[in-house]
């Protein structure tokens, strides 16, 4: 078994990374206190889906909690929540992860129970037909089944009525040509309604392989004992070895692309979107983080001050920017809610603010303030076992390299105003933007 040590800022001991012979990675992080967390991050999400199974990663996430051969449905949650545990999971484009956070309990008994149950769920889900629900015609309105398939479909339908989901999905879809990132992670009712138990089981055995799974334990515990427990319990039976899937990375649009959709809304929504560098390009990713803070994060940001606080006309109700990090390339967004009568002016004002990032240069004071906020956020992420687990999971799964965390603060400190300007020129040209607008139905 290979072992690697990583100097994790703000932690008192090095983080230990073990790679087993089968490829399964185990990360052990020391954090003083009574709370512990065990989580498993799987390198699959919409990045491994296609038009026939889009949404299967999220559907599988739900079904993982529906029992094993050793524990009936609901037993897992009841046993852990009675110990004060928080049990949950999430699916995103690059990953699906499952976690249990709880107090260790007397003599670590509750902690060891959590490892045992977590491993059982990850290794031996049975996807029972009575919990899954039978495939059906999604257009058949007489079907009123309440099982998990229908729970997920109802979740999809509820999200599709949300304005920000509509404007984001239209923007995201048009930013890509063929990459799986263009699809909505949650899938469609049509696909979820027809997936069979065999489809689910095959997908699970194909992607929940040792090479794709990183198990992370954070807290104050006996590392040798916990490592032995994980190696014993994470057996990965009946897995299909599949080489890592390669997706061609799309290039940004070469001229501004405008997309207009309509919905049951009273005001209008817009989103500018750009493709960025890969998440493991740490310095460029940090530059976009800083630009997002300066441009549109918080009450003192340029967008908030210039388009909400100081604008004499009431055009914008809110405007901000976001930076999402992904394995095959980050996304940068500007998003706004505005009064419909000002549609053309709202778009033009955002374009002007974008141009002003270069013509009205970012000041050293703005950069210093953004760095200070970023450092504080990074320090906060080492305060709890949950935040540490999330950060390790991100670097191990999305960046494939926890060692990057050793360089985080020095890379951040080295960034100059000129670096930000180069990043803006490289990634945030208006020619490379997709503009998505959601308007009230006519």
C-alpha positions in Angstrom: 0.0 0.0 0.0 1.4 3.4 -1.0 1.5 6.2 1.5 1.8 9.9 1.0 1.8 12.8 3.5 0.3 16.2 2.8 0.9 19.3 4.9 -2.7 20.6 5.2 -2.8 24.3 6.3 -4.3 24.9 9.8 -4.2 21.2 10.8 -1.7 20.1 13.5 -0.7 16.9 11.7 0.0 15.9 8.1 -2.9 14.3 6.3 -2.2 10.7 5.3 -3.1 9.3 1.9 -3.1 5.6 1.3 -3.5 3.9 -2.1 -4.4 0.3 -1.8 -3.3 -2.2 -4.4 -6.8 -2.2 -6.0 -6.6 1.6 -6.5 -9.0 2.5 -3.6 -7.7 5.6 -1.8 -8.1 6.2 1.9 -7.4 9.7 3.4 -7.0 10.1 7.2 -7.0 13.6 8.6 -6.5 14.6 12.3 -8.8 17.1 13.8 -9.0 17.5 17.6 -12.4 17.2 19.2 -15.2 14.8 19.7 -16.8 15.0 16.2 -15.8 12.6 13.4 -16.8 12.2 9.8 -16.5 9.3 7.3 -17.2 10.0 3.7 -16.7 8.3 0.3 -16.3 10.3 -2.9 -17.0 8.5 -6.2 -15.6 9.9 -9.4 -18.9 9.8 -11.3 -21.7 12.2 -11.9 -23.1 13.7 -15.1 -19.5 13.6 -16.5 -20.1 9.8 -17.2 -23.6 10.1 -18.5 -25.1 10.3 -22.0 -28.4 11.1 -23.6 -29.8 7.6 -22.7 -29.0 7.6 -19.0 -28.7 11.3 -18.0 -29.7 11.5 -14.3 -28.7 8.0 -13.4 -25.9 9.2 -11.0 -28.4 11.2 -9.0 -31.0 8.4 -9.1 -28.4 5.9 -7.9 -27.5 8.3 -5.0 -31.1 8.0 -3.8 -31.2 4.3 -4.2 -28.0 3.7 -2.2 -30.0 4.3 1.0 -32.6 1.6 0.2 -31.0 -1.2 2.1 -28.3 -3.9 1.9 -28.4 -7.6 2.6 -27.5 -6.9 6.2 -29.7 -3.9 6.8 -33.2 -3.2 5.7 -34.3 0.1 4.2 -34.4 2.8 6.9 -32.3 0.9 9.4 -29.1 2.6 8.4 -30.6 6.1 9.0 -32.4 5.1 12.2 -29.3 3.5 13.8 -27.0 6.5 13.1 -29.5 9.3 13.7 -30.2 7.9 17.1 -26.5 8.5 17.8 -26.8 12.2 16.8 -25.4 11.6 13.3 -26.0 13.7 10.1 -26.3 11.3 7.2 -26.6 12.6 3.6 -25.2 12.5 0.1 -25.0 14.7 -3.0 -24.4 14.4 -6.7 -22.7 16.9 -9.0 -21.0 16.9 -12.4 -17.7 15.3 -11.4 -18.7 13.3 -8.3 -21.2 11.7 -6.0 -20.4 11.6 -2.3 -21.9 10.0 0.8 -21.1 11.0 4.4 -21.8 10.4 8.1 -20.9 13.1 10.7 -21.4 12.3 14.3 -19.9 12.4 17.9 -17.4 9.5 18.4 -19.3 8.1 21.3 -18.0 6.3 24.4 -14.9 4.3 23.5 -15.5 5.3 19.8 -18.3 2.8 19.5 -20.6 5.1 17.6 -17.7 6.1 15.3 -16.9 2.4 14.5 -20.6 1.7 13.9 -20.7 4.6 11.4 -17.7 3.1 9.5 -19.3 -0.3 9.5 -22.7 0.9 8.2 -21.1 3.4 5.7 -19.0 0.6 4.2 -21.9 -1.8 4.0 -24.0 0.8 2.2 -21.2 1.6 -0.3 -20.3 -2.1 -0.9 -23.6 -3.9 -0.9 -26.7 -1.9 -1.9 -29.5 -4.2 -3.2 -31.8 -1.7 -5.0 -35.0 -3.6 -4.0 -37.7 -3.5 -6.6 -40.3 -2.5 -4.0 -38.3 0.6 -3.3 -37.2 1.4 -6.8 -40.7 1.2 -8.5 -41.3 -0.3 -11.9 -40.5 1.5 -15.2 -43.5 3.3 -16.6 -44.7 5.7 -19.3 -44.1 9.1 -17.9 -47.1 10.5 -19.9 -49.5 8.1 -18.2 -51.1 10.3 -15.6 -52.9 7.4 -14.0 -49.7 6.2 -12.4 -49.5 7.5 -8.8 -46.8 5.4 -7.4 -44.9 7.0 -4.4 -41.7 4.9 -4.6 -38.2 6.4 -5.2 -38.4 6.6 -9.0 -41.4 8.9 -8.6 -39.8 10.9 -5.8 -36.9 11.7 -8.1 -39.2 12.6 -11.0 -41.2 14.9 -8.8 -38.0 16.6 -7.7 -37.1 17.1 -11.4 -40.5 18.7 -12.1 -40.2 21.0 -9.1 -36.8 22.2 -10.1 -37.8 22.9 -13.7 -40.3 25.5 -12.4 -37.6 27.4 -10.6 -36.5 30.5 -12.6 -32.8 30.3 -11.8 -32.7 26.6 -12.8 -34.3 27.6 -16.2 -31.9 30.4 -17.0 -28.9 28.3 -15.8 -29.8 25.2 -17.7 -30.2 27.2 -20.9 -26.9 29.0 -20.4 -25.0 25.8 -19.4 -26.4 23.7 -22.3 -25.3 26.3 -24.9 -21.8 26.8 -23.4 -20.9 23.2 -24.5 -20.9 21.4 -27.8 -20.6 17.8 -26.8 -19.2 17.5 -23.3 -21.5 15.7 -20.8 -21.3 18.8 -18.6 -24.0 20.4 -20.8 -26.7 18.1 -19.3 -28.6 18.8 -16.1 -27.3 16.6 -13.3 -30.7 15.6 -12.2 -31.8 14.2 -15.6 -35.3 14.2 -17.1 -38.6 12.5 -16.2 -38.5 10.6 -19.5 -35.1 9.0 -18.7 -35.7 8.3 -15.0 -39.1 6.7 -15.7 -37.6 4.0 -18.0 -34.4 3.1 -16.2 -34.5 -0.5 -15.0 -33.0 -2.1 -12.0 -30.4 -3.8 -14.2 -29.4 -0.4 -15.6 -28.9 0.9 -12.1 -26.9 -2.1 -11.0 -24.7 -2.2 -14.1 -23.9 1.5 -13.7 -23.1 1.0 -10.0 -20.7 -1.9 -10.7 -19.1 0.0 -13.6 -18.3 3.3 -11.7 -18.3 2.4 -8.0 -15.0 0.7 -8.5 -11.9 0.9 -6.2 -10.1 3.1 -8.7 -13.0 5.6 -8.6 -13.6 5.8 -4.8 -11.8 7.8 -2.2 -12.8 7.2 1.5 -12.0 10.1 3.8 -12.0 10.0 7.6 -11.6 13.2 9.6 -11.4 13.5 13.4 -9.3 12.4 16.4 -8.9 8.6 16.2 -6.4 5.7 16.0 -5.3 5.9 12.4 -3.9 2.4 12.2 -7.1 0.8 13.5 -9.3 2.8 11.3 -7.2 2.1 8.2 -7.4 -1.6 9.0 -11.2 -1.4 9.4 -11.6 0.4 6.0 -9.4 -2.0 4.2 -11.3 -5.0 5.7 -14.8 -3.6 4.9 -14.3 -2.0 1.5 -14.0 -5.2 -0.5 -15.6 -4.0 -3.8 -17.2 -7.3 -4.8 -18.2 -8.0 -8.4 -16.9 -4.8 -9.9 -16.3 -4.3 -13.6 -13.0 -2.6 -14.4 -13.5 0.1 -17.0 -10.6 2.4 -18.0 -11.2 6.1 -17.1 -13.5 7.7 -19.6 -12.0 10.6 -21.7 -14.1 13.5 -22.7 -12.9 16.0 -25.3 -12.9 19.5 -23.7 -15.1 21.9 -25.6 -13.8 25.3 -26.7 -15.7 28.5 -25.8 -18.1 30.0 -28.3 -16.2 32.2 -30.7 -18.8 35.0 -30.7 -21.4 36.0 -28.2 -24.3 33.6 -28.2 -27.8 34.8 -27.1 -30.5 32.5 -25.8 -34.0 33.6 -24.8 -36.5 31.5 -23.0 -39.9 32.2 -21.4 -41.6 31.1 -18.2 -44.2 31.8 -15.6 -42.2 34.7 -14.0 -43.0 38.2 -13.0 -39.6 39.7 -13.5 -36.7 38.6 -15.8 -33.5 36.8 -15.2 -30.2 36.7 -17.1 -27.0 34.8 -16.9 -23.7 35.4 -18.7 -21.6 32.2 -18.9 -18.0 31.4 -19.8 -15.8 28.3 -19.9 -12.6 28.5 -17.8 -9.4 26.6 -17.0 -9.4 23.1 -15.5 -9.8 23.0 -11.7 -6.3 21.6 -11.1 -4.8 24.8 -12.7 -4.7 26.2 -9.2 -3.4 29.7 -9.9 -5.9 30.4 -12.7 -8.7 29.0 -10.6 -7.7 31.3 -7.7 -7.6 34.3 -10.1 -11.2 33.6 -11.1 -12.1 33.3 -7.5 -10.7 36.7 -6.8 -12.2 38.3 -9.9 -15.6 36.9 -8.8 -15.3 38.5 -5.4 -14.2 41.9 -6.8 -16.8 41.9 -9.6 -19.9 40.5 -8.0 -19.7 38.9 -4.6 -21.1 41.0 -1.7 -22.4 44.5 -1.0 -19.1 46.2 -1.9 -18.6 44.4 -5.3 -18.6 46.4 -8.5 -21.8 44.9 -9.9 -23.7 45.6 -6.6 -22.4 49.1 -6.2 -22.7 50.3 -9.8 -25.9 48.5 -11.0 -28.0 48.3 -7.8 -26.8 50.9 -5.2 -25.8 53.8 -7.5 -27.9 53.4 -10.6 -30.6 56.1 -10.6 -33.1 53.8 -12.3 -34.5 50.7 -10.6 -33.3 48.2 -13.3 -31.7 45.4 -11.3 -33.2 43.7 -8.2 -30.0 41.7 -7.7 -26.8 41.1 -9.7 -23.8 38.9 -8.7 -21.0 36.6 -10.1 -20.1 33.0 -9.4 -17.2 30.7 -10.1 -17.7 26.9 -10.3 -14.8 24.6 -10.4 -14.9 21.4 -12.6 -12.4 18.7 -13.6 -12.7 19.4 -17.3 -12.9 23.2 -17.0 -14.4 25.8 -14.7 -17.4 28.0 -15.3 -17.7 31.7 -14.6 -21.2 33.3 -14.4 -22.7 36.7 -14.0 -26.4 36.4 -12.9 -29.1 39.0 -12.5 -32.7 39.6 -11.8 -34.1 42.7 -13.5 -37.3 44.5 -14.5 -38.4 43.2 -17.9 -39.0 46.6 -19.6 -35.2 47.2 -19.3 -34.0 44.0 -21.0 -31.7 45.5 -23.6 -30.4 48.1 -21.2 -29.7 45.5 -18.5 -27.7 43.4 -20.9 -25.7 46.4 -22.1 -25.0 47.6 -18.5 -23.5 44.2 -17.6 -21.4 44.2 -20.7 -20.1 47.7 -19.8 -19.2 46.5 -16.3 -17.3 43.6 -17.8 -15.4 46.0 -20.1 -14.7 48.2 -17.1 -12.8 45.4 -15.4 -10.0 46.3 -17.8 -10.6 49.9 -18.6 -11.2 50.9 -15.0 -8.3 48.8 -13.6 -8.7 46.6 -10.6 -6.9 48.4 -7.7 -4.4 46.9 -5.3 -6.9 47.7 -2.5 -9.6 45.6 -4.2 -7.2 42.7 -4.7 -6.0 42.8 -1.1 -9.5 42.8 0.2 -10.4 39.8 -2.0 -7.3 38.0 -0.9 -8.2 38.6 2.7 -11.7 37.2 2.2 -10.4 34.2 0.4 -7.8 33.4 3.1 -10.5 33.7 5.8 -12.8 31.4 3.9 -9.9 28.9 3.4 -9.1 29.1 7.1 -12.8 28.5 8.0 -12.8 25.4 5.9 -10.4 23.8 8.4 -12.7 24.5 11.4 -15.0 21.5 11.3 -14.6 17.8 10.3 -17.4 18.3 7.7 -15.6 21.2 6.0 -12.2 19.4 6.0 -13.8 16.3 4.5 -15.5 18.4 1.8 -12.2 20.2 0.9 -10.2 17.0 0.8 -12.9 15.3 -1.3 -12.9 18.2 -3.8 -9.1 18.2 -4.2 -8.9 14.4 -4.4 -11.8 14.0 -6.8 -12.0 17.1 -9.0 -8.3 18.0 -9.0 -6.9 14.5 -8.6 -4.2 16.0 -6.3 -4.5 16.9 -2.6 -0.9 18.2 -2.8 -2.2 21.3 -4.4 -3.5 22.4 -1.0 0.1 22.8 0.2 0.5 25.5 -2.5 -2.9 27.2 -2.0 -1.8 30.1 0.3 1.5 30.8 -1.5 -0.2 30.8 -4.9 -2.9 33.1 -3.6 -0.4 35.5 -2.1 1.6 35.6 -5.4 -1.3 36.8 -7.5 -1.0 40.4 -8.9 -3.4 42.8 -10.5 -1.7 42.0 -13.8 -2.4 38.3 -13.3 -6.1 39.1 -12.9 -6.1 41.2 -16.0 -4.5 38.4 -18.0 -7.1 36.0 -16.7 -9.9 38.4 -17.7 -8.5 38.7 -21.2 -8.0 34.9 -21.5 -11.3 33.7 -20.2 -13.9 36.5 -19.9 -14.1 38.1 -23.3 -17.6 39.0 -24.3 -17.0 37.2 -27.6 -16.7 33.9 -25.6 -19.9 34.5 -23.5 -23.2 32.7 -23.7 -26.1 35.1 -22.6 -29.2 33.4 -21.3 -32.3 35.4 -20.6 -35.6 34.2 -19.1 -38.6 36.5 -19.7 -42.2 36.4 -18.7 -44.5 34.4 -21.0 -46.1 36.7 -23.6 
